[in-house]
Amino acid sequence: MSQQTLKKFFWRGVNTEGFQSKGHLFAKNKKTVKSALKAKHITVLEIKRGLDFSFFSITNKISHIDITEMLSEFSILISAGIPLAAALRVISNSTRKIAMKALVNDLSQQLENGQLFSEALKTKSDYFNTLAFNLIYAGEQSGNLEHALKEIVEHREKTQAMQKNIKKAFVYPCIVLVVAICVSCAMLIFVIPQFKHLFDNVGARLPLLTQMMIHLSEAIQNHAITLLILPSLIYFLLKMSSRHFQKWHAFLDSLSLKIPVIGKILLASIFSRCFSTLSTLLASGLPLMEALKITASVAENPIYTGAFMAVHEQIKNGEPFNTALNKTNLFPVKIIQMVSIGEESGQLDFMLKKVGHYFEDKVNHDIQQFIQLLEPTLMIILCALVGILVISMYLPIFKLGSIL
């Protein structure tokens, strides 16, 4: 069930004792509501689509943060001794987002019907990944579900914090560049043409720089629609081609990792995410071969997804983990050495956790350096753009003074 298709329905019916009852359900359509009520032995008299006008329910999409908060609250409630289904009902009552309420209610219903929590989560693969399924299943089998939930929440919070830092690093330069482009375009479209009109009347020959800016201004005015549509069209084509052509997608991902400074940040974030995930899975008792498959799915980069699958195949053929990593030529020596130490000492999960922490710190450090380097660079670019435009406007004034 997708995030956008969850709706609120009010129903009225008759129970097995002949008394009328009413209430509301969150479901995909009326047919789903009828099936749910039939399972409760309620004869339906009326079903109406409901509307939720709550300010906090306007945005109905379930985010990664919503899921993390739900799992965190769920962990706290079951640690207090509250039964699983009851804990989910408490969470449902505390949320005002329709889609989230429907998701939690459905999970609660499945638990009441005798399903394991891990089995219930598998029916919600849009919101819970393979890592969550396996960790929760391991926690259920070992009788330590609370610990498994804490591991998932900690892992998700770290991943989300890292993604937030990376986005923050890119948002600032984008805003500055957009402002610089807007200011420059405003001057080219509205200010420079006025100077052209003025000097055309005087009959003075304009300096070369001013002529270049006037030609640029005319080009922008004559092709404004094309210049507005073209970037969006290029972005759309790149997005569609990367979605439908795997080789092109792999090429773009490979290219992104080679961008100076940015590539280092993206690569470190991949290593941090993957090796932290692998460490968490091994610590929960999952075999290395199965853990590698799950790690490959969270790499979020075709190159390293393929690399972890290649490592999986080489280990299957009898190669040690560190040797298999080395043969891919995609992992730095530091990782291979730490994996080798972990294998020899029998503390592989601990060493992998260290690898994850190391690259997490590296991402944060590189982002700070990137921002510190970028701030003065962007200011120089902004000043240069505006400065060139201002000089191109004032040069004719100086020339006009000499003519007069």
RAZIHU-V346257 format. One line per field, one symbol per residue. ss: DSSP state (A for helix, B for strand, O for the rest). A space follows every 10 residues. Layout:
BEGIN
ss->???
END
This chain:
BEGIN
ss->OOOOOOBBBB BBBBOOOOOB BBBBBBBOOA AAAAAAAAAO OOBBBBBBBB OOOOAAAOOO OOOAAAAAAA AAAAAAAAAO OOOAAAAAAA AAAAOOOAAA AAAAAAAAAA AAOOOOAAAA AAOOOOOOOA AAAAAAAAAA AAOOAAAAAA AAAAAAAAAA AAAAAAAAAA AAAAAAAAAA AAAAAAAAAA AAAAAAAAAA AAOOOOOAAA AAAAAAAAAA AAOAAAAAAA AAAAAAAAAA AAAAOAAAAA AAAAAAOOOO OAAAAAAAAA AAAAAAAAAA AAAOOOOAAA AAAAAAAOOO OAAAAAAAAA AAAAAAOOOO AAAAAAAAOO OOAAAAAAAA AAAAAOOAAA AAAAAAAAAA AAAAAAAAAA AAAAAAAAAA AAAAAAAAAA AAAAAAAAAA AAAO
END
